Amino acid sequence: MNDMVNSPNHYTAGGIETIDYIEAKELNFHLGNAVKYISRAKHKGSYIQDLEKAIWYISRAIEQETKK
């Protein structure tokens, strides 16, 4: 059964949950979300939209870095 709250199928595609990778690499919110959208894009049905969301989060990360 597909648990849409705790472990949807698209969360574990490829054998690892995206959250585990994000935490292991100690990514901040913006970069973690970019990785999330990239890694799940082909499994949710909105590939281009998810890649655009990833770009948006990466752009925000760059913007914040340039303000430091």
N, C-alpha and C positions, 0 to 999 in steps of 0.2 A: 504494500500500500504506500502511496506517495504522501508523505507528511509535509504538507505545504507550509507549515509553520516552522518546524524544527529542522527539517532536512529535505527540502524539495529535490527532485532528481537533478535539476540543473545546478544545484549547489555542489554536488559531488561528482559531476562529470569530470573524467580524467583521473579519478581516484583520490583526490584531495579536496577538502572543502576550502573554498577561497578564503574564508576567515582565518583558517589555520595558517595559510601562506602569509597573509597580511600581518598577522601577529608575529610570526616567526621572523619576518623581515623588519618588524617594528615601523611599519609605514604610518604616516600621519593620516588624518581623516580624508584629505583630498586625494592623496595618492592611493590610499586603500580603496576608496570608491572608484577611482579610475581602473584599478586592477579588477575590482568586482565587475564592473560593466564590461570590460574587455573579456574576462574569462567566461562570462555567462552569455555573451552576445549571441553566439550560434545556437544556443539551447532554449531561447525564449521566444523567438519569432520576430524580434524587432532589431535585427543585426545592425543596420545603419544607425538607427536611433540610439542604440546602446553605445556604439563607437563615438557618436557625437556627444553623448553624455560624458564619456571618458575624456574626450578632448576638453570639454568644459571644466571638468575637475582638474585636469593637468594645467590648464590656463590659469585657474584660480591659485594653484600651488605656485606657479611661476610668479604671478602677481604678488603674492604674499612674500616670496623670497626677495623680490626686487624692492620691497618696502623696508627691508631690514637694514 
